[in-house]
Amino acid sequence: MAIEDDVLVIGGGLAGATAALSAAERDATVRLVSYKQSTLRHASGLIDVLGYMPTGVDEVNDGDDGGDGSGTETPLVDPFEAIPSLPEGHPYERVGLETVREALLFFDSIAGDAYAGEHTDANALVPTHGGTVKPTARYPATTAAGIASDPRDALLVGFETLPDFDAPLASAHLQAAEVPFESRGITLSFPGIRRSDAKITRYAHILERDESVDTGAGDGPARAALAHAIGTELEDESRVGLPAVLGDEHADTVRRDLEERLGIDVFEVPMGPPSLPGIRLEELLYDALEEAGVRVTTGVPVVDYEPVDGANGSDTIERIDHVVVDRNGQQVPYSAQQYVLATGGLVGKGVRSDRDRVFEPIFDCHVAHSADRYDWFVDDAFGDHPFAQFGLSVDRELRPLEESDGEEADDIEFSNLRAAGAILGGFDAAAEKSASGVSLATGYAAGSRAGQEASE
Amino acid sequence: MARNTAVLVLGGGSTGCGIARDLARRGLEVTLVERGNLTGGTTGRMHGLLHSGGRYAVSDQASATECIEENEILRDIAGHCVEMTDGLFVQRPEDPDEYFRKKLDGCRECNIPAEVLSGREAREVEPYLASDVKRAIKVPDGAVDPFRLCVANALDAEKHGARIETHAEVVDLLREGDDIYGVEVRHDSGPGKRVHSSAGTTEEITADYVVNATGAWAGQIGEMANLEVAVRPSKGVMTIMNVRQVDTVINRCRPKGDADIVVPHETTAILGTTDEEVDDPDDYPEENWEVDMMIDTLSELLPILEESRTIRSFWGVRPLYEPPGTGTQDPTDITRDFFLLDHADRDGVAGMSTIVGGKFTTYRAMAEEISDHVCDKLGVRATCDTADAALPGSENLAVLKDAMDDFGLRSPVARRSKQRLGSRSADVLETDDPNPVICNCEGVTRAEIQDAISQSGSDLNAVRIRTRASMGNCQGGFCCQQMACELHPEYDEETTRAALDELFQERWKGERHALWGEQLSQAMLNYSLHATTMNRDGDPASADERVAYDAFDGGPGGDR
């Protein structure tokens, strides 16, 4: 018998998980299929919504003069106030401001105490491991005490075997960014790490399990050893920042334990891949999927689809009958009423390319791009790269659109397919700092629409 | 009048560094100035082939003979820069039999060991060769790291008292009447090692003799003293693959043509090349058809290339030259021989010679001949020992092979570090401090990065060419931030930030030519990591205006 559900979500990242969860809220039976590890593990775990206006769009709420194209612009204070000014075709414009807000509330209800930021519409500026600050709407509770607008002085602690976070340098960088507090950086050796090539998860495990380590004065628990090492270096700072290695599943416990021992707040500085806050967010979402009764099938790629027979006439919109999943070389059909495509962008391989074209590999949905691949980029590494905006164009219900002929209203590709997350085109998530927010908002919108239609 | 130095060498490529080393070892006082990093001109932009001479065995037997001689010398004196891969001249069914025979005869006439392999035998050596490859000639081609070799020459020159100034651009030749007596240089920072954000000065450096070893730029230098040097710069593209599809150098066995060589190089394979004259060695088009041609034409030999991932492409400019009146049209036909132009004989202007033409494999022999000429001019009687004296890093390779000391590193990091550092391994890698890996793609540790920083200042591209850090699959996306961290605290935050921006931009430059498939995904990941995760594009430290921190979320506590 064929595998059949009301809603099938393809892709297991933030957008896919959110779509599956919101579809499940509509009493639909939902399945999520994913192939490779999601890009959440690369991501910092911050939930950004909109940090900067796209190039060429007038800012609405800062009145800064940063729009002249030179130098670096200042971040948006209020992303929600700015969203209505986004250009047509931007994913937020497609779903509308209210849906963005609903999606964030939905995220807050899933994340609970693990995330903070819901108390205000204003963006938070969170210090990054490179020493800049990044605007974000929500942030893991473990980073909350590190916020750059908080005037309390901070001690940043790096470890000599973790070369991606140089605390003295990050500290000097924050001072150059004129944050409203004094920061100081020190470098320690991490208790229990003897080899220079230990993986970042090893650091987290040592603290998570509070392993017994060599403290220099006999063996002792790792957290006490770490707190002691920091304590002896502490001057009058009232908070301490460490790279994001403070445990995996029980990061909260680890942090509170260190706080009690030190008597001051402790926070994590988000890091690059592999990222523990990203991994924790993934775990949080998959726990929620399990609780919501979503069937999750991982490790299998969707490789093809079959349309419904006879729906191929010239004036009828195609409808997907089932998709084909590759299970160790076996082609297995998975069918559903409604489908959500959340396979990611170029990084997640939901959008692919070769020397001649850019394409969406499962349904061959249209991806707008220049025929000349030398038009896909600009010469400045941080310029306005067309490739950063590669993805699907969608209607206001997030249904992928066929290639536009410029005259008529665009036709949708399939009547029962919606797209969400980084697979969408028409915005530069990295420049705007909108990747997570777009995944949440479009995942939420696509999932609830799909769930609603499937259960009707 | 007292001069600052006996010999002033202009140009820090293989020729210039080779001359500086040779003369310094002969006891002469030498200063070398280079406008960018060492190898910044043509040397760092070659395919990394250590010629057996096979390529010239038909068209230019003098060069071929010289190549095989120098090939053997470099294996001895620069073992840590050379990988003896062997090479194949591969004949496809449509390639002429007659040329194959000429190639084989030519190799034998030039004492280049050459052996004919059948198509099947050739595919046993290199399984990805096309199934219809007819036969091949096996020759002792190799791969050479031009950065490492050039830097080793400079290091040895410094060890023998030479002054090496990089980022020191010649802005004028000092000429009095018919005598050239030095140059004026503009230091990007310093003089001394380059440090970002520290102001540079101009300096007059006078010398008893000036050697213009600026290759494709020799004409521009000549112009400063109204001397005409009709160098004919010719560009060639090279495309780097993410893995070694072959472990042997693969040459196409036909008279001439573009896109006819694949050189295995470290973890990559380099496809080359084209030959097209350009007007300005600093400003010429880099076009996608050139990259496409490498992939499409070389796929005839190695079909797997069609589907493979390239990580970047780069162009180099050959310093071709032929005596006035030769009149060769096609740059492919211009001789690869080198020319020593003594401006006293040629133009009646004393004090300077210019070297043009030539090729990387024979850089040492060229340097020897030029150094002889300089010694002759200065009345110095000293013999050249560069054919026998090992370069720093290659002094005692046998001992290194025996020693199993891995300096606390796991393989492949240990193996690759030792291959790069050769006999300097112990000096560089033996440390009591933690020594984490900074560049995972290439297996480069902190100790090796620190060693490079101690040689080159805050310039991370100089660190890159010394270590290969940021030259692997991720093209620096994951490691250039960590490389920058290694500059601190010796260099301050602002310097570190400028150095990081410069390296990141340089990496992007070559990556632009590989933006499809896996490498476009990699580029998006790199962009996301630097823009989304680190917000380097929105860095408030680089903004004109201070961020109004108090307008933003002050944290969930709400009581601060």
Interface residues (C-beta under 8 A of the other chain):
Chain A: H42 A43 S44 D48 G51 Y52 D64 D65 G66 G71 T72 E73 T74 P75 V77 A116 G117 H119 T120 A122 N123 A124 L125 T128 H129 G130 G131 T132 V133 K134 P135 A141 A144 A145 I147 A148 S149 D150 P151 R152 E160 T161 L162 P163 D164 F165 D166 P168 L169 A172 H173 Q175 A176 A177 E178 V179 P180 S189 S196 D197 P270 G272 P273 S275 G345 L346 V347 K349 R352 S353 D354 R355 D372 R373 Y374 W376 F377 D379 D380 A381 F382 H385 F387 A388 A429 A430 A431 K433 A435
Chain B: N288 D292 I295 G408 L409 R410 V413 D433 P434 N435 P436 V437 I438 T445 R446 F478 Q481 Q482 A484 C485 E486 H488 P489 D492 E493 E494 T496 R497 F504 Q505 R507 W508 K509 R512 L515 W516 G517 L520 S521 A523 M524 L525 Y527 S528 L529 H530 A531 T532 T533 M534 N535 R536 D537 G538 D539 P540 A541 S542 A543 D544 E545 R546 V547 A548 Y549 D550 A551 F552 D553 G554 G555 P556 G557 G558 R560
